[in-house]
Structure formats: C-alpha cells, structure tokens
Amino acid sequence: MAETALKKVVIIGSGFGGMRALYRLSEYHYRFEVTVVDRHDYSLERPALPEVALEDKPVEAVHIETPPQFRRHNAAFEQGEVVRIDADAQKVVLDSGTELSYDYLIIASGAVKDYDAIKGYREYGYSVCDDKEAVRLHEHLKTFESGKIVTGAAKSEFGTQVDAPPLKAPCEGPIGEVMFMLDHRLRKSGKREVSSIDVFSPSEIFFEDVGDKARAPVAKLMEKKNIALHTAKELVEITEDAVIFADGSSLPCDLAIIIPPYKAPAFIAQSGLGDDKGWVPTDKTMKHVSFDNIYAVGDVNALAQPKLGHVAINQADVAVSAILKAEDIAEEVVAFNPEVFCIMNMGGHDAVLIYSNALYNGAYDMAWHSPMAKLMKVSFDEEYHYTHGHMPPDVTVEALEEILHRFAK
Ligand SMILES: Cc1cc2nc3c(=O)[nH]c(=O)nc-3n(C[C@H](O)[C@H](O)[C@H](O)COP(=O)(O)OP(=O)(O)OC[C@H]3O[C@@H](n4cnc5c(N)ncnc54)[C@H](O)[C@@H]3O)c2cc1C
C-alpha cells in the first residue's frame, strides 16, 4: 500500500491554544509533520501571574519550558518572531527571514496587551497581564504599604465580522483576583482600614460574561470586604494621584492595577487575515472565513469571547477535529462550546470557582466560594507545571464539569 505523504502543520504560538492543538495532532503523528513557532522557548502560565505579583511566586515557576514537550510530541520547534503569513504561497515568514511552508496553519498567537494605549501607564500604572508587568508590580509592592487602590479593565475593541458577544472587557477574572488578593494582603498586614479598594469596569455590568447567579455571590463578597464598584467607566489616563475616565470623572489613586486594552497582533492585519479590528474571523470550526487551510484558536480568534484559556483549549480541539475531518481521519467536528470556567484566587486558602455559559444563553451559571476551589486551582496549576505544559487529563476535567454542570443548573 502506498504511504500517505505527511501533511505539514505549522502552529504559531505555544500558549494554551497552540499546545493543546499540538497534543491533539500528535496522536496522529503518522499523518502530520508539526512545527511550532514561538518567540519564547517557554509557555507563559498567565493564570498564575497574580500570584507572582501579589504572593511572591517566583516568575520562573510560570515559565513552563516547551522544548521537552515538542520532543515528546514529535514536533519541530522554530524559535523566532512571526512577521507575516503569505496565505497564497502557504508560508509563515519569521523576522530572521526563515520561511515555513504549511499545508495547514493554526494561528494561536494570543492577544497583545496594549499598555501604551493608556496615557501615563508606563509612569504610574501596573498590571498582572504578563510576566514583566507582574514582576514590576511585585517590586513596587515591596514599598507600597497602604493607600487608595484602583483596579479595573480598559475597554477593548472587537470587530463585527463574526457573531460574537460584544464584550467591552474580554477577561475581568484577573481584576477579581487582584481586588480579593489585595484585600487579603492588606488585612494580613493590618493596613486594610487605612486603604481603599475601588474597582471599575468599562461595561454597565462587572463580569458581563456570566449570568446573575454567578455574579451575585461575587457582588456579596465585594460588599462584605468593602470593595467599591464603578461601572461604565472607560479608562483613558493614569496620573500620579488619579485614574481618569472618558466621561471626565476620576478616582483618587495611589496604586492603579489595570488590564490594558487587548489588541490583535499586527502581523495578522499586515497579512490581510484580520477583521475590521485585526482579529482573525473564523467559522465555528475555527477555519478562516477566506482560507480553507488556515485555522485560528484562542485569544486571537474573533469568536473567542470571553478570552480565556478554557475557550482556547476548546477551540484547539475544534480546529484539530476539523483538520482531521478534512483529511478523512475523523467524521465529526468537535462542537464549539464557549463557556466561562475560571477559578479566582482570593488569597490565603480562599477562591471562587465561576462556571457559566449564560453569555451564550446556556443553562448553567454558578459561583462556588470555597477553600476546595483554591485546592482545585493549585492542583490544576501544579499539573500544568509538573507536566511541562500538559493540561489536566481530559477525564478529570470532564468529570468535574459534569458535576458542576448538574450543580449549576
Ligand atoms: C492575569 C491573567 C489571568 C488569567 N486567568 C485565567 C484563568 O484563570 N482561566 C482561564 O481560562 N483563562 C485565564 N486567563 C486568560 C488566558 O490566560 C488566555 O485566554 C490564554 O492564555 C490564551 O491562550 P492563547 O494560546 O490564545 O494565547 P497565549 O497564551 O497568549 O499564547 C500566545 C503565544 O504566541 C506567541 N506569539 C505571539 N505572537 C507571536 C509572534 N509574532 N511570533 C512568535 N510567537 C508569537 C507568544 O509568545 C505566546 O507564547 C488569564 C489571563 C490573564 C492575563
């Protein structure tokens, strides 16, 4: 029998989406030759960044080295910066001049955090959204004892080409973690009474990506902990002593911790692959609306709303199953199932697990405040760490989701 030629797959990005796509594809290593390209030789475990900033977790612990995974999963690794995709010639171009040809391309390059869009951020603002900023905040907190703390997400812009909910903030979970973890930290140091914590959201509803049943317990906890909420506030500037909003209002502030606007990586638009705001428009099999052999998963995909690791993983499963179907290896394409599954660290032994598909008119919506949620967060993070970027076994996640699903209805 004649051997089938291996199909070349290039994956851009080794975050949640890219690594998941690799794991799924490697089960069919006899059919695919996979190359992963990333500027780093590690995967950044973003959900643990608040712990780097606020709980002394060493930054090295959130850099999960990827080359051992590439070796284990029969993939080649090209370290470098992608500057262009030539969709007609089926090539990915790196800044070194290297060109990688592909039969299938999976773009999993995440979102860019646009700190410079907020005036004054570089002088007076802080964030937990990437490793450099989390370390910078950690350093600053060594000398910051108490004061007026303001935290919230800036408004992001999304296109209109695909049918995704128009969220103003694509991921407010880290704001929840920052407010609760700072509250815990200040209580521990005896400085809570001389400090204030104000939270703002660009939308009319804080956590607009979940439903009322998930939001209500969080609102109750905020009230109990004396954390004030200001909605419909679009951040425009941070000064030495205030944060300023588009409507002209401001909040006095000694420490501003923000999520900056998310934007799509520039090479997407420069390659003619973006929607009106530069995000990759795909159908619900994660296939580009104009190119049959280009897929996009994770934060870079216009359909990824909210922008979560959990959504990136689901989209990677969908994209790989669509490629398997295109190659007559599988019959079914996995369903796109956007939902929020997020564990918010609250400091100490406390955490809240949020599980909801209410944004997509689904039937489950819950928040579970319990030390058990903290235990789950630690064990998921540790699993990712010790297995060098592997997700917890599907069976564990599926069993947990099944239990939560019943509980959340
Ligand atoms: C502080 C924080 C906490 C979070 N907590 C949670 C949580 O608890 N649960 C949850 O589900 N989600 C959480 N999220 C969201 C989650 O981290 C993201 O949704 C997820 O990382 C997206 O995965 P991705 O694979 O799309 O992109 P990323 O993880 O951003 O990975 C993209 C990869 O592409 C590479 N890359 C990008 N551009 C190029 C280029 N031009 N050339 C070469 N390489 C490139 C990058 O180096 C990176 O490795 C959190 C986010 C933040 C910021």
The ligand as a Tripos MOL2 file, in Angstrom:
@<TRIPOS>MOLECULE
LIG
   53    58     1     0     0
SMALL
NO_CHARGES

@<TRIPOS>ATOM
      1 C1         -3.6010   37.5460   34.6570 C.3       1 LIG1
      2 C2         -4.4130   36.6090   33.8510 C.ar      1 LIG1
      3 C3         -5.0950   35.5550   34.4730 C.ar      1 LIG1
      4 C4         -5.8730   34.6820   33.7180 C.ar      1 LIG1
      5 N1         -6.5410   33.6620   34.3550 N.ar      1 LIG1
      6 C5         -7.2750   32.7820   33.6220 C.ar      1 LIG1
      7 C6         -7.9580   31.7040   34.2410 C.ar      1 LIG1
      8 O1         -7.9390   31.5570   35.4700 O.2       1 LIG1
      9 N2         -8.6370   30.8410   33.4570 N.ar      1 LIG1
     10 C7         -8.6800   30.9710   32.1030 C.ar      1 LIG1
     11 O2         -9.3110   30.1440   31.4240 O.2       1 LIG1
     12 N3         -8.0500   32.0000   31.4710 N.ar      1 LIG1
     13 C8         -7.3530   32.8990   32.1910 C.ar      1 LIG1
     14 N4         -6.7140   33.9430   31.5780 N.ar      1 LIG1
     15 C9         -6.7810   34.0610   30.1150 C.3       1 LIG1
     16 C10        -5.7910   33.1240   29.4580 C.3       1 LIG1
     17 O3         -4.5140   33.2690   30.0340 O.3       1 LIG1
     18 C11        -5.7170   33.4110   27.9530 C.3       1 LIG1
     19 O4         -7.0200   33.3850   27.4440 O.3       1 LIG1
     20 C12        -4.8690   32.3480   27.2810 C.3       1 LIG1
     21 O5         -3.5350   32.4720   27.6910 O.3       1 LIG1
     22 C13        -4.9630   32.4630   25.7640 C.3       1 LIG1
     23 O6         -4.2250   31.4390   25.1990 O.3       1 LIG1
     24 P1         -3.6310   31.5860   23.7210 P.3       1 LIG1
     25 O7         -2.9780   30.2780   23.4290 O.co2     1 LIG1
     26 O8         -4.6650   32.0910   22.8230 O.co2     1 LIG1
     27 O9         -2.5670   32.7660   23.8220 O.3       1 LIG1
     28 P2         -1.2940   32.9750   24.7440 P.3       1 LIG1
     29 O10        -1.3650   32.1540   25.9900 O.co2     1 LIG1
     30 O11        -1.1570   34.4410   24.8740 O.co2     1 LIG1
     31 O12        -0.0920   32.3980   23.8600 O.3       1 LIG1
     32 C14         0.2970   33.0100   22.6620 C.3       1 LIG1
     33 C15         1.6960   32.5440   22.2860 C.3       1 LIG1
     34 O13         2.0100   33.0560   20.9890 O.3       1 LIG1
     35 C16         3.3290   33.5780   20.9840 C.3       1 LIG1
     36 N5          3.3880   34.6400   19.9530 N.ar      1 LIG1
     37 C17         2.5440   35.6870   19.8180 C.ar      1 LIG1
     38 N6          2.8680   36.4360   18.7360 N.ar      1 LIG1
     39 C18         3.9570   35.8410   18.1910 C.ar      1 LIG1
     40 C19         4.7740   36.1470   17.0610 C.ar      1 LIG1
     41 N7          4.5290   37.1940   16.2760 N.pl3     1 LIG1
     42 N8          5.8100   35.3420   16.7930 N.ar      1 LIG1
     43 C20         6.0800   34.2700   17.5850 C.ar      1 LIG1
     44 N9          5.3530   33.9210   18.6640 N.ar      1 LIG1
     45 C21         4.2910   34.7080   18.9640 C.ar      1 LIG1
     46 C22         3.5340   34.0980   22.4000 C.3       1 LIG1
     47 O14         4.9210   34.1480   22.7390 O.3       1 LIG1
     48 C23         2.7560   33.0690   23.2390 C.3       1 LIG1
     49 O15         3.5810   32.0000   23.6470 O.3       1 LIG1
     50 C24        -5.9540   34.8530   32.3120 C.ar      1 LIG1
     51 C25        -5.2720   35.9100   31.6850 C.ar      1 LIG1
     52 C26        -4.5160   36.7780   32.4300 C.ar      1 LIG1
     53 C27        -3.7960   37.9080   31.7400 C.3       1 LIG1
@<TRIPOS>BOND
     1     1     2 1
     2     2     3 ar
     3     2    52 ar
     4     3     4 ar
     5     4     5 ar
     6     4    50 ar
     7     5     6 ar
     8     6     7 ar
     9     6    13 1
    10     7     8 2
    11     7     9 ar
    12     9    10 ar
    13    10    11 2
    14    10    12 ar
    15    12    13 ar
    16    13    14 ar
    17    14    15 1
    18    14    50 ar
    19    15    16 1
    20    16    17 1
    21    16    18 1
    22    18    19 1
    23    18    20 1
    24    20    21 1
    25    20    22 1
    26    22    23 1
    27    23    24 1
    28    24    25 2
    29    24    26 1
    30    24    27 1
    31    27    28 1
    32    28    29 2
    33    28    30 1
    34    28    31 1
    35    31    32 1
    36    32    33 1
    37    33    34 1
    38    33    48 1
    39    34    35 1
    40    35    36 1
    41    35    46 1
    42    36    37 ar
    43    36    45 ar
    44    37    38 ar
    45    38    39 ar
    46    39    40 ar
    47    39    45 ar
    48    40    41 1
    49    40    42 ar
    50    42    43 ar
    51    43    44 ar
    52    44    45 ar
    53    46    47 1
    54    46    48 1
    55    48    49 1
    56    50    51 ar
    57    51    52 ar
    58    52    53 1
@<TRIPOS>SUBSTRUCTURE
     1 LIG1         1 GROUP 0 **** ****
